[in-house]
Amino acid sequence: MKTARLHAQGDIRLHDEPIPVPGPGEALVRVGAVGICGSDLHWFSEGGIGDSGLVHPLVLGHELAGWTESGQLVAVDPCIPCGVCQYCREGNPNLCPNQRFAGHSTVDGGLREWIAWPEENLIPLPDGFTPADGAMLEPLGVALYALDLSPIRPGDAVGVFGSGPIGQLLIQLLRLAGAGQVIATDVLPHRVEAARKSGAHRAILAEDRRVADQVLQAAPKGGLDAVFEVAGDNAAVEAAVETVKPGGRVTLVGIPGDDSTTLRASVVRRKGLALQWVRRMKHTYPRAVQLVQREQIDVRTVVTQAFPIDQVQDAFTAAGKRDGLKVVVTFP
């Protein structure tokens, strides 16, 4: 089977490998589509992410869907928690220190024609879903979990700093949740325009530090009720902190490239802000499926480019240029 492995920074190669043999409780899935996430780009361009680096040539890809041997289209939950630690027992499998995660560290992910994965991690998809739709349930789940962690109320004014794929899905969710005003920013003009189409009441091009002033001019007096940073960029974090009202919450979704986030302590302290970091997602797939099935959330708007597995290097190059939104790798 065709398998794409990352050997070093910027060095991803196709290999012909045997189809994996499922272990106890596992099933074979013929992969149909894999989304390239921002974290995959960290692995590709930097050879790692956070405090994790390449141990051996790694198969990337944790946003994926495909067909079981019986022909059922399924989304693949990339997180395999241990199920027995304190955090799993408390209902927080995303915080499990022993979890295995597709396309991370030593666990091969979805950029291959077949994957053997726990059956309990395979989510059957209704008629009308495509493999790309199923793959997008993972970033939708991250956006949904970020919303779960933030005390958004109907009528609230909310900021979304970073309008990539997760930011676009978060904008849709905020509108669905009844946010009275959604203000989005991004450094790329085409993503600002996409934010408008996703439902942002105001979308602002973040050309310099004055973006915070522009957001505050559009926001209610006193600032935004809550803000989400979805850029993985410290300038976005600073703008989020500057524009949220005293007593508000800053939800940090983005992954910084240098594994560091800095804040002006005087501003955070004076405002008495609550800071919430987002660790992947939990218990979101059933809701994500329903939201897409009911056409309350449109995941297809975030997929802007598709490449066959034979062009996986081109797919990562295109994703790194950020000319669109989500790049998907497809399989014949």
Rosetta silent file (secondary structure, phi, psi, omega in degrees, C-alpha in Angstrom):
SEQUENCE: MKTARLHAQGDIRLHDEPIPVPGPGEALVRVGAVGICGSDLHWFSEGGIGDSGLVHPLVLGHELAGWTESGQLVAVDPCIPCGVCQYCREGNPNLCPNQRFAGHSTVDGGLREWIAWPEENLIPLPDGFTPADGAMLEPLGVALYALDLSPIRPGDAVGVFGSGPIGQLLIQLLRLAGAGQVIATDVLPHRVEAARKSGAHRAILAEDRRVADQVLQAAPKGGLDAVFEVAGDNAAVEAAVETVKPGGRVTLVGIPGDDSTTLRASVVRRKGLALQWVRRMKHTYPRAVQLVQREQIDVRTVVTQAFPIDQVQDAFTAAGKRDGLKVVVTFP
SCORE:     score description
SCORE:     0.000 S_00000001
   1 L     0.000  151.409  177.691    0.000    0.000    0.000 S_00000001
   2 E   -74.915  130.162 -178.277    1.106    3.586   -0.593 S_00000001
   3 E  -136.023  131.616  177.790    2.390    5.197    2.606 S_00000001
   4 E  -101.901  120.637 -179.778    3.758    8.734    3.102 S_00000001
   5 E  -119.453  136.579  175.405    6.442    9.009    5.776 S_00000001
   6 E   -87.176  117.738 -178.019    8.133   12.117    7.106 S_00000001
   7 E   -95.817  -31.317 -179.519   11.883   11.429    7.341 S_00000001
   8 E  -165.379  178.951  179.581   13.101   14.901    8.287 S_00000001
   9 L   -53.557  122.427  176.767   12.092   18.543    8.014 S_00000001
  10 L    72.391    4.638 -175.236   10.462   19.011    4.622 S_00000001
  11 E  -115.754   91.612  178.090   11.308   15.444    3.587 S_00000001
  12 E  -114.702  130.327 -172.460    8.184   13.348    3.080 S_00000001
  13 E  -128.526  147.910  175.001    8.470   10.227    0.918 S_00000001
  14 E   -87.291  136.437  177.344    6.123    7.650   -0.543 S_00000001
  15 E  -127.948  157.888  171.152    6.776    4.016    0.330 S_00000001
  16 E  -103.988  113.123 -174.680    5.185    0.720   -0.645 S_00000001
  17 L  -126.484  159.827  177.188    4.387   -1.071    2.611 S_00000001
  18 L   -66.714  149.773  172.967    2.339   -4.104    3.654 S_00000001
  19 L   -65.504  131.950 -177.577   -1.284   -3.583    4.663 S_00000001
  20 L   -64.010  152.446  177.185   -1.372   -3.562    8.491 S_00000001
  21 L   -99.586  120.332 -178.972   -2.798   -6.550   10.366 S_00000001
  22 L   -61.636  140.482  173.834   -5.509   -5.531   12.869 S_00000001
  23 L   -90.424 -173.212  179.025   -4.834   -6.398   16.487 S_00000001
  24 L   -58.126  129.054  178.733   -7.433   -7.359   19.102 S_00000001
  25 L    78.821    5.787 -179.194  -10.369   -4.937   18.988 S_00000001
  26 E  -106.100  161.492  175.488   -9.109   -3.283   15.809 S_00000001
  27 E  -135.000  153.642  174.799  -10.543   -3.037   12.308 S_00000001
  28 E   -82.973  137.550  175.895   -9.039   -2.235    8.935 S_00000001
  29 E  -125.511  127.031  172.989  -10.048    1.065    7.355 S_00000001
  30 E   -85.006  111.350 -171.343   -9.373    1.918    3.719 S_00000001
  31 E   -68.394  135.613  178.824   -8.481    5.602    3.978 S_00000001
  32 E  -107.889  -37.451 -178.473  -10.432    7.978    1.752 S_00000001
  33 E  -155.673  144.524  177.731   -9.294   11.450    2.790 S_00000001
  34 E  -134.603  125.959  175.461   -6.841   13.048    5.211 S_00000001
  35 E   -85.011  144.045  174.989   -6.782   16.723    6.135 S_00000001
  36 E   -93.420  114.997 -176.287   -3.465   18.505    6.659 S_00000001
  37 L   -91.974  163.986  174.295   -3.647   20.274   10.015 S_00000001
  38 H   -58.238  -34.785  178.605   -1.528   23.116   11.336 S_00000001
  39 H   -68.677  -34.869  174.301    0.128   20.627   13.686 S_00000001
  40 H   -61.394  -38.417  179.028    1.051   18.456   10.672 S_00000001
  41 H   -66.125  -34.361  173.825    2.709   21.532    9.182 S_00000001
  42 H   -60.535  -46.950  178.438    4.745   21.954   12.376 S_00000001
  43 H   -59.376  -45.222 -175.686    5.974   18.370   11.979 S_00000001
  44 H   -66.657  -45.139 -173.681    6.699   18.901    8.288 S_00000001
  45 H   -88.652  -23.026 -175.025    8.503   22.236    8.546 S_00000001
  46 H  -119.282   -9.370 -178.842   10.137   21.855   11.969 S_00000001
  47 L    76.645   17.038  179.896   10.514   18.104   12.445 S_00000001
  48 E   172.004 -177.505  177.829    8.343   18.160   15.556 S_00000001
  49 E  -150.228  133.394 -177.796    5.800   20.028   17.607 S_00000001
  50 L    58.124 -125.783 -179.898    6.098   21.371   21.143 S_00000001
  51 L   -99.866   14.996  178.619    8.383   19.014   23.050 S_00000001
  52 E  -108.888  136.236  178.208    7.879   16.094   20.633 S_00000001
  53 E  -133.053  173.469 -179.252   10.234   15.398   17.749 S_00000001
  54 L   -63.504  127.040  174.437   10.811   12.743   15.122 S_00000001
  55 L  -101.449  -37.138  175.474   11.883    9.419   16.600 S_00000001
  56 L  -151.142  167.841  177.560   11.576    7.491   13.328 S_00000001
  57 L   -53.213  123.496 -167.782   10.060    8.222    9.902 S_00000001
  58 E  -112.503  138.457  171.218    6.481    9.099   10.818 S_00000001
  59 L   -86.518  113.578 -179.931    3.179    8.783    8.983 S_00000001
  60 L   -80.825  175.509  173.068    1.384   12.067    9.613 S_00000001
  61 L   108.657  110.137  176.716   -2.361   12.694    9.511 S_00000001
  62 L  -125.133   -1.607  173.425   -4.983   12.710   12.270 S_00000001
  63 E  -103.317   98.660 -172.257   -7.940   14.192   10.365 S_00000001
  64 E  -150.804  157.548  175.658   -9.184   11.182    8.441 S_00000001
  65 E  -150.808  157.453  179.931  -12.077    9.081    7.258 S_00000001
  66 E  -173.149 -162.842 -173.963  -12.473    5.978    5.153 S_00000001
  67 E  -115.907  136.637  171.102  -14.341    2.701    4.688 S_00000001
  68 E   -71.788  171.595 -179.660  -14.340   -0.419    6.804 S_00000001
  69 L   -64.998  -19.991  177.113  -14.031   -3.769    5.050 S_00000001
  70 L   -84.412   -4.299  178.407  -17.834   -4.015    5.156 S_00000001
  71 L    95.240    4.399  179.298  -18.101   -0.771    3.150 S_00000001
  72 L   -79.041  125.488  174.279  -19.237    1.511    5.997 S_00000001
  73 E   -74.100  130.066 -177.768  -17.870    5.058    5.748 S_00000001
  74 E  -134.851  148.653  164.990  -16.400    6.059    9.118 S_00000001
  75 E   -88.879  148.466 -177.222  -14.609    8.980   10.698 S_00000001
  76 E  -109.977  114.653  173.692  -11.534    7.969   12.672 S_00000001
  77 L   -72.602  118.033 -172.232  -11.093    9.401   16.162 S_00000001
  78 L   -76.625  -12.178 -173.791   -7.301    9.831   16.309 S_00000001
  79 E   -96.494  124.135  175.937   -6.993    9.692   20.115 S_00000001
  80 E  -114.532   93.997  179.457   -6.554    6.323   21.841 S_00000001
  81 L   -76.196  163.188 -178.778   -6.564    7.009   25.613 S_00000001
  82 L   -72.775  -29.306  177.100   -5.402    4.378   28.084 S_00000001
  83 L    83.951   -6.956 -174.892   -8.837    4.268   29.742 S_00000001
  84 L  -123.949  -11.800 -177.789   -7.501    3.503   33.222 S_00000001
  85 L   -75.641  171.605 -179.322   -5.588    6.568   34.418 S_00000001
  86 H   -56.250  -42.279 -174.305   -7.049    9.209   36.738 S_00000001
  87 H   -72.949  -37.407  174.253   -7.805   11.591   33.869 S_00000001
  88 H   -63.731  -44.234 -179.098   -9.573    8.958   31.777 S_00000001
  89 H   -65.403  -28.054  178.549  -11.646    7.901   34.803 S_00000001
  90 L   -82.362   -0.241  178.349  -12.543   11.552   35.398 S_00000001
  91 L    88.821   20.454 -179.537  -13.903   11.788   31.850 S_00000001
  92 L  -121.545   66.427 -177.966  -10.974   13.672   30.328 S_00000001
  93 H   -62.661  -25.039  178.919   -9.419   11.260   27.805 S_00000001
  94 H   -68.687  -15.981  178.758   -7.865   14.183   25.932 S_00000001
  95 H  -100.255    2.571 -178.618   -5.686   14.810   29.002 S_00000001
  96 L   -59.466  122.539 -179.910   -4.550   11.172   29.311 S_00000001
  97 L   -73.259  -12.225 -177.642   -0.745   11.172   29.665 S_00000001
  98 L  -106.999    9.949 -176.249   -0.595    7.681   28.160 S_00000001
  99 L   -65.722  151.081  171.041   -2.718    8.361   25.091 S_00000001
 100 E  -108.544  134.598 -173.934   -1.676    7.323   21.617 S_00000001
 101 E  -130.987  129.178 -176.110   -2.509    9.868   18.920 S_00000001
 102 L   -57.446  131.132  176.160   -2.466    9.297   15.184 S_00000001
 103 L    73.694   25.308 -177.776    0.429   10.995   13.404 S_00000001
 104 E  -137.348  135.677  176.047    2.194   12.042   16.595 S_00000001
 105 L    61.673 -110.489 -178.031    5.449   10.924   18.211 S_00000001
 106 L  -106.706    6.279 -175.188    5.799    7.183   17.468 S_00000001
 107 E  -101.502  114.679  179.744    2.195    6.511   16.370 S_00000001
 108 L   -67.026  141.751 -177.924    1.670    6.393   12.611 S_00000001
 109 L  -102.263 -145.833 -164.779   -1.307    8.337   11.308 S_00000001
 110 L   -95.722   -3.306 -176.791   -3.567    8.326    8.290 S_00000001
 111 L   -79.368   63.758  177.876   -1.434    9.210    5.258 S_00000001
 112 E  -158.271  160.135 -173.041   -1.514    5.622    3.969 S_00000001
 113 L   -69.186  -29.821  179.612   -4.007    3.558    2.028 S_00000001
 114 E  -135.071  146.839  176.289   -5.011    1.370    4.975 S_00000001
 115 E  -138.817  138.037  173.243   -4.967    1.844    8.729 S_00000001
 116 E   -99.254  123.233 -171.982   -5.718   -0.607   11.540 S_00000001
 117 E  -144.039  152.696 -179.760   -7.473    1.268   14.350 S_00000001
 118 E   -55.461  134.014 -179.030   -9.620    0.430   17.412 S_00000001
 119 H   -59.609  -33.834 -179.010  -13.204   -0.288   16.410 S_00000001
 120 H   -69.545  -11.411  177.622  -14.489    1.895   19.257 S_00000001
 121 H   -97.408    7.057 -179.452  -12.710    4.854   17.597 S_00000001
 122 E  -104.079  120.678 -174.726  -14.574    4.437   14.310 S_00000001
 123 E  -105.347  111.168  179.387  -17.645    6.654   13.980 S_00000001
 124 E   -61.282  138.752 -178.026  -20.181    5.506   11.352 S_00000001
 125 L  -109.577  142.203 -178.492  -21.218    8.339    9.038 S_00000001
 126 L   -69.313  165.742  173.230  -24.710    8.834    7.568 S_00000001
 127 L   -56.877  145.072  179.650  -25.561    8.735    3.888 S_00000001
 128 L    98.738  -17.810  177.002  -24.545   11.914    2.093 S_00000001
 129 L   -79.754  145.564  171.169  -21.195   12.261    3.851 S_00000001
 130 L  -105.586  165.327  175.087  -17.985   12.145    1.825 S_00000001
 131 H   -56.481  -39.117  178.477  -14.594   11.039    3.184 S_00000001
 132 H   -63.963  -38.783  175.343  -13.505   14.699    3.252 S_00000001
 133 H   -58.341  -46.099 -179.248  -16.618   15.566    5.295 S_00000001
 134 H   -63.468  -38.904  178.228  -15.688   12.846    7.763 S_00000001
 135 H   -63.910  -34.199 -178.062  -12.100   14.063    8.000 S_00000001
 136 L   -74.979   -7.109  176.178  -13.317   17.586    8.798 S_00000001
 137 H   -67.388  -24.082  178.649  -15.179   16.326   11.880 S_00000001
 138 H   -70.085  -54.571  175.429  -11.850   16.387   13.721 S_00000001
 139 H   -62.339  -33.481  174.473  -11.158   20.141   13.307 S_00000001
 140 H   -62.264  -38.673  177.852  -14.873   20.756   13.880 S_00000001
 141 H   -63.116  -37.690  176.992  -14.505   18.799   17.115 S_00000001
 142 H   -63.922  -45.109  178.379  -11.637   21.033   18.222 S_00000001
 143 H   -63.166  -40.550 -179.512  -13.743   24.137   17.545 S_00000001
 144 H   -65.636  -41.318  179.056  -16.707   22.559   19.334 S_00000001
 145 H   -67.752  -38.042  176.067  -14.616   21.658   22.369 S_00000001
 146 H   -60.288  -40.974  177.590  -13.172   25.185   22.482 S_00000001
 147 H   -66.063  -38.300  177.223  -16.734   26.496   22.558 S_00000001
 148 H   -56.900  -35.600 -174.964  -17.580   24.007   25.327 S_00000001
 149 L   -82.801   -7.162 -176.389  -14.804   25.514   27.444 S_00000001
 150 L  -113.039  134.021 -176.298  -15.987   29.104   27.022 S_00000001
 151 L   -79.776   61.339 -179.402  -19.043   30.529   28.831 S_00000001
 152 L   -74.652  134.043  175.999  -20.667   31.996   25.719 S_00000001
 153 L  -117.242  151.129  175.616  -24.216   33.294   26.224 S_00000001
 154 L   -52.924  133.395 -179.798  -26.741   34.299   23.570 S_00000001
 155 L    93.708  -10.688 -178.710  -26.133   37.916   22.640 S_00000001
 156 L   -65.915  151.188  171.935  -22.463   37.963   23.678 S_00000001
 157 E   -96.073  124.533 -170.750  -19.863   39.835   21.641 S_00000001
 158 E  -129.202  142.463  176.126  -17.052   37.428   20.758 S_00000001
 159 E  -109.533  140.146  174.378  -13.685   37.742   19.038 S_00000001
 160 E  -122.699  109.433 -175.574  -12.002   35.083   16.896 S_00000001
 161 E  -102.525   99.241 -173.937   -8.327   35.892   16.335 S_00000001
 162 L   116.975  110.546 -172.872   -7.153   33.663   13.496 S_00000001
 163 L  -115.706   43.313  169.727   -9.499   32.625   10.681 S_00000001
 164 L   -74.775 -165.226 -176.886   -7.967   29.403    9.426 S_00000001
 165 H   -55.458  -46.353 -179.640  -10.099   26.251    9.143 S_00000001
 166 H   -67.844  -39.054  176.407  -10.761   25.895   12.886 S_00000001
 167 H   -61.218  -40.963  178.869  -11.432   29.616   13.177 S_00000001
 168 H   -63.270  -43.243  179.258  -13.933   29.423   10.293 S_00000001
 169 H   -67.654  -35.666  177.630  -15.750   26.504   11.926 S_00000001
 170 H   -65.105  -38.845  176.609  -15.723   28.312   15.268 S_00000001
 171 H   -59.303  -45.514  178.294  -17.364   31.348   13.668 S_00000001
 172 H   -60.623  -43.142 -179.421  -20.168   29.121   12.380 S_00000001
 173 H   -64.343  -39.837  179.976  -20.574   27.541   15.821 S_00000001
 174 H   -64.001  -41.011  176.644  -20.687   30.923   17.551 S_00000001
 175 H   -63.382  -40.906  179.422  -23.451   32.110   15.255 S_00000001
 176 H   -65.203  -33.544 -179.335  -25.321   28.876   15.921 S_00000001
 177 L   -78.769   -5.713  175.705  -24.838   29.380   19.679 S_00000001
 178 L    95.451   16.709  176.730  -26.474   32.810   19.470 S_00000001
 179 L   -57.289  132.628 -177.930  -23.491   35.143   19.706 S_00000001
 180 L   -76.048  -27.230  179.543  -24.798   38.647   19.137 S_00000001
 181 E  -150.462  128.116  175.926  -21.619   39.857   17.490 S_00000001
 182 E  -119.278  119.335  178.074  -18.682   37.907   16.078 S_00000001
 183 E  -112.552  122.876 -176.862  -15.553   39.856   15.168 S_00000001
 184 E  -117.991  150.503  176.348  -12.853   37.881   13.340 S_00000001
 185 E  -133.490  159.643  170.273   -9.311   38.747   12.320 S_00000001
 186 E  -165.683  160.658  179.536   -6.565   37.242   10.209 S_00000001
 187 L   -88.334   -9.007 -177.722   -3.347   38.323    8.544 S_00000001
 188 L  -108.774  125.165 -176.475   -4.395   36.889    5.167 S_00000001
 189 H   -56.894  -39.456 -176.832   -6.977   38.797    3.079 S_00000001
 190 H   -69.174  -27.308  176.869   -8.617   35.669    1.619 S_00000001
 191 H   -78.328  -30.422  173.452   -9.187   34.272    5.108 S_00000001
 192 H   -63.297  -43.987  178.506  -10.717   37.564    6.215 S_00000001
 193 H   -64.898  -39.280  177.922  -13.139   37.299    3.300 S_00000001
 194 H   -64.051  -35.433  178.031  -13.850   33.655    4.191 S_00000001
 195 H   -62.638  -38.812  176.386  -14.626   34.736    7.758 S_00000001
 196 H   -61.335  -45.049 -178.725  -17.296   37.089    6.424 S_00000001
 197 H   -67.349  -27.679  178.576  -18.814   34.245    4.420 S_00000001
 198 H   -77.031  -11.921  175.601  -18.713   32.001    7.512 S_00000001
 199 L   121.204    2.534  177.792  -20.887   34.490    9.371 S_00000001
 200 L   -63.081  133.862  177.379  -18.589   36.973   11.095 S_00000001
 201 L   -68.913  -31.748  178.589  -20.380   40.290   11.606 S_00000001
 202 E  -143.481  130.634  177.825  -17.061   42.063   11.152 S_00000001
 203 E  -124.315  128.650 -169.517  -13.845   40.657    9.673 S_00000001
 204 E  -124.014  133.194  175.447  -10.641   42.668   10.022 S_00000001
 205 E   -78.719  120.886 -176.264   -7.274   42.323    8.298 S_00000001
 206 L   -88.056   81.348 -176.963   -4.610   42.206   11.033 S_00000001
 207 L   -83.232  -29.728 -179.721   -1.911   44.226    9.322 S_00000001
 208 L  -158.447 -170.654 -175.440   -0.249   45.592   12.456 S_00000001
 209 L   -65.036  -13.676 -179.996   -0.771   46.158   16.173 S_00000001
 210 L   -70.740   -5.245 -179.525   -3.605   48.587   15.430 S_00000001
 211 H   -59.154  -34.671  178.874   -5.874   45.582   14.907 S_00000001
 212 H   -62.799  -40.386  177.986   -6.757   45.699   18.616 S_00000001
 213 H   -64.030  -40.309  179.266   -7.940   49.297   18.198 S_00000001
 214 H   -64.410  -40.273  178.593  -10.027   48.306   15.170 S_00000001
 215 H   -65.236  -44.788 -179.046  -11.627   45.453   17.088 S_00000001
 216 H   -64.493  -33.233  177.110  -12.404   47.678   20.062 S_00000001
 217 H   -65.159  -32.168 -179.054  -13.994   50.271   17.776 S_00000001
 218 H   -87.790  -19.314 -175.466  -16.343   47.588   16.477 S_00000001
 219 L   -84.397  164.487  173.936  -16.958   45.960   19.873 S_00000001
 220 L   -62.344  158.226  178.603  -19.380   47.108   22.588 S_00000001
 221 L   -58.854  131.389 -179.059  -18.065   49.664   25.040 S_00000001
 222 L   102.893  -22.408  176.268  -15.815   47.943   27.545 S_00000001
 223 L   115.676  179.559 -178.455  -14.651   45.192   25.201 S_00000001
 224 E   -77.530  148.649  179.550  -15.610   41.735   24.035 S_00000001
 225 E   -70.977  -35.354 -179.831  -17.306   39.269   26.362 S_00000001
 226 E  -154.828  154.158 -179.754  -15.024   36.414   25.307 S_00000001
 227 E  -138.260  150.653  176.076  -12.235   35.831   22.805 S_00000001
 228 E  -122.949  128.528  173.575  -10.683   32.858   21.038 S_00000001
 229 E  -100.512  118.068 -174.000   -7.094   32.822   19.799 S_00000001
 230 L  -128.554   24.772 -174.229   -6.876   30.351   16.900 S_00000001
 231 L  -106.408  -23.103 -173.386   -3.743   31.561   15.115 S_00000001
 232 L    68.721   28.697 -174.796   -0.856   30.052   17.069 S_00000001
 233 L  -132.600  134.747 -173.877    0.717   33.492   16.940 S_00000001
 234 H   -67.451  -29.506  177.277    1.653   35.682   19.887 S_00000001
 235 H   -62.484  -36.148  177.763    0.428   38.865   18.204 S_00000001
 236 H   -68.852  -37.255  177.020   -3.037   37.290   18.088 S_00000001
 237 H   -62.435  -45.651 -178.782   -2.787   36.384   21.776 S_00000001
 238 H   -63.376  -41.878  179.218   -1.856   39.961   22.668 S_00000001
 239 H   -65.241  -38.577  178.357   -4.715   41.378   20.588 S_00000001
 240 H   -61.976  -44.957 -179.384   -7.158   38.960   22.219 S_00000001
 241 H   -64.765  -38.633 -177.779   -6.053   40.009   25.705 S_00000001
 242 H   -69.655  -26.693 -171.380   -6.259   43.701   24.823 S_00000001
 243 H  -101.882  -13.089  179.162   -9.797   43.483   23.448 S_00000001
 244 E   -79.315  147.868 -177.190  -11.594   41.255   25.969 S_00000001
 245 E   -75.541  161.035  174.041  -13.468   43.041   28.741 S_00000001
 246 E   -55.719  135.390 -178.207  -12.431   42.860   32.417 S_00000001
 247 E    83.507    2.450 -178.086  -13.512   39.562   33.888 S_00000001
 248 E   -82.710  179.036 -179.229  -13.656   37.953   30.435 S_00000001
 249 E  -120.603  136.449  175.267  -12.193   34.677   29.221 S_00000001
 250 E  -108.909  115.922  179.739   -9.406   34.121   26.691 S_00000001
 251 E  -103.085  119.196 -173.558   -9.560   30.666   25.108 S_00000001
 252 E  -101.632  111.160 -177.211   -6.270   29.658   23.491 S_00000001
 253 L  -105.151  -34.626 -174.897   -6.655   27.146   20.666 S_00000001
 254 L   -67.442  153.761  178.899   -3.635   27.878   18.465 S_00000001
 255 L  -108.387  112.368 -178.050   -0.321   26.026   18.785 S_00000001
 256 L   -69.844  140.911 -177.993    2.685   28.402   18.821 S_00000001
 257 L   -64.845  -32.642 -177.450    5.594   27.385   16.632 S_00000001
 258 L   -97.212   14.702  177.262    8.212   28.147   19.271 S_00000001
 259 L    58.037   34.941 -178.464    6.292   26.351   22.072 S_00000001
 260 L  -146.441  137.222  174.330    5.925   29.635   23.951 S_00000001
 261 L  -126.495  127.523  178.969    3.080   32.046   24.721 S_00000001
 262 L  -118.502  149.104 -177.872    3.754   35.410   26.332 S_00000001
 263 L  -137.147  152.756  171.416    1.295   37.879   27.823 S_00000001
 264 L   -79.157  105.206 -174.849    1.432   41.330   29.323 S_00000001
 265 H   -58.845  -34.161 -177.750    0.943   40.331   32.934 S_00000001
 266 H   -64.000  -38.894 -179.679   -0.181   43.820   33.925 S_00000001
 267 H   -70.000  -46.935 -179.282   -3.103   43.699   31.477 S_00000001
 268 H   -61.565  -43.052 -178.519   -4.159   40.164   32.401 S_00000001
 269 H   -68.714  -45.837 -177.941   -3.914   40.917   36.118 S_00000001
 270 H   -63.025  -36.772  179.532   -5.658   44.283   35.949 S_00000001
 271 H   -82.432  -14.205 -177.922   -8.530   42.821   33.954 S_00000001
 272 L    63.113   45.695 -173.260   -8.751   39.700   36.104 S_00000001
 273 L   -79.394  150.263  171.300   -8.867   37.519   33.008 S_00000001
 274 E  -101.194  128.729  179.691   -9.432   33.783   32.901 S_00000001
 275 E  -108.811  127.652 -178.282   -7.109   31.944   30.487 S_00000001
 276 E  -125.688  116.671  174.916   -8.234   28.596   29.077 S_00000001
 277 E   -89.938  146.478 -178.021   -5.969   26.389   26.964 S_00000001
 278 L  -106.297  123.178  176.356   -7.566   23.829   24.653 S_00000001
 279 L  -105.558   96.941  177.708   -6.143   20.308   24.524 S_00000001
 280 L    52.169 -117.379 -176.847   -7.454   18.707   21.348 S_00000001
 281 L  -159.726  170.024  173.709  -11.090   17.678   21.965 S_00000001
 282 L  -156.804  139.969  173.647  -13.301   15.240   23.838 S_00000001
 283 L    53.849   40.584 -175.928  -16.757   13.691   23.373 S_00000001
 284 L  -110.458  -20.344 -172.617  -17.463   15.783   20.269 S_00000001
 285 H   -58.703  -46.698 -179.677  -17.918   13.336   17.382 S_00000001
 286 H   -58.027  -43.352  178.931  -21.621   12.515   17.912 S_00000001
 287 H   -67.509  -39.610 -179.924  -22.550   16.207   18.062 S_00000001
 288 H   -61.730  -43.127  177.940  -20.282   17.063   15.137 S_00000001
 289 H   -59.656  -45.688 -178.062  -21.942   14.402   12.972 S_00000001
 290 H   -64.973  -40.712 -179.346  -25.400   15.727   13.868 S_00000001
 291 H   -62.625  -39.457  179.052  -24.461   19.350   13.194 S_00000001
 292 H   -74.488  -42.722 -179.325  -23.211   18.478    9.721 S_00000001
 293 H   -60.883  -38.352 -179.523  -26.056   16.070    8.959 S_00000001
 294 L   -82.008    0.553 -179.263  -28.634   18.724    9.897 S_00000001
 295 L    61.750   29.446  174.001  -26.761   21.268    7.743 S_00000001
 296 L   -83.877  -26.137  175.059  -26.290   23.538   10.742 S_00000001
 297 L  -127.710  135.105 -179.351  -22.532   23.556   10.118 S_00000001
 298 L  -107.991  102.377 -179.257  -20.970   23.457    6.643 S_00000001
 299 H   -80.430  -17.823 -176.428  -17.577   21.733    6.754 S_00000001
 300 H   -70.095  -22.554 -179.205  -17.183   21.777    2.984 S_00000001
 301 H   -68.342  -20.650 -177.372  -16.513   25.507    2.936 S_00000001
 302 H   -89.387  -13.073  179.298  -13.160   25.008    4.684 S_00000001
 303 E   -90.301  113.923 -174.976  -11.787   22.505    2.138 S_00000001
 304 E  -116.164  -14.818  178.714  -10.201   24.511   -0.662 S_00000001
 305 E  -145.988  146.174  177.140   -7.630   22.150   -2.215 S_00000001
 306 E  -136.421  138.242  179.497   -7.291   18.403   -2.719 S_00000001
 307 E  -131.292  141.016  173.307   -4.272   16.373   -3.851 S_00000001
 308 E   -69.990  159.135 -176.868   -3.952   12.639   -4.523 S_00000001
 309 H   -56.855  -30.370  178.887   -1.585   10.701   -2.279 S_00000001
 310 H   -63.922  -18.573 -179.912    0.941   10.550   -5.150 S_00000001
 311 H  -112.409   35.253 -174.626    1.284   14.349   -4.811 S_00000001
 312 H   -62.740  -35.891  177.512    1.609   14.440   -1.025 S_00000001
 313 H   -61.880  -43.082  177.795    4.745   16.619   -1.164 S_00000001
 314 H   -64.004  -35.327  179.295    2.842   19.178   -3.248 S_00000001
 315 H   -62.377  -44.170  179.810   -0.031   18.996   -0.774 S_00000001
 316 H   -69.935  -35.998  176.963    2.222   19.964    2.124 S_00000001
 317 H   -62.830  -44.405  178.991    3.871   22.709    0.092 S_00000001
 318 H   -64.023  -42.594  179.563    0.452   24.136   -0.783 S_00000001
 319 H   -62.972  -38.856 -179.982   -0.731   23.899    2.821 S_00000001
 320 H   -66.937  -28.149  178.471    2.406   25.685    4.018 S_00000001
 321 H   -74.263  -19.924  179.491    1.780   28.585    1.622 S_00000001
 322 L    54.883   40.105  177.331   -1.666   29.094    3.211 S_00000001
 323 L   -74.136  -22.288  179.987   -3.121   30.231   -0.101 S_00000001
 324 L  -128.272 -138.170  175.779   -6.481   28.707    0.827 S_00000001
 325 L  -114.011  -96.586 -176.799   -7.943   27.081    3.903 S_00000001
 326 E   -95.713  132.087  172.664   -7.828   23.301    4.313 S_00000001
 327 E  -101.179  131.754 -178.975   -5.768   21.030    2.063 S_00000001
 328 E  -118.008  138.371  173.881   -6.971   17.426    1.841 S_00000001
 329 E  -100.141  130.207 -176.337   -5.040   14.397    0.598 S_00000001
 330 E  -114.596  161.135 -178.742   -7.232   11.856   -1.204 S_00000001
 331 L  -125.124  142.363 -179.624   -6.857    8.189   -2.092 S_00000001
 332 L   -66.768    0.000    0.000   -8.145    6.390   -5.218 S_00000001
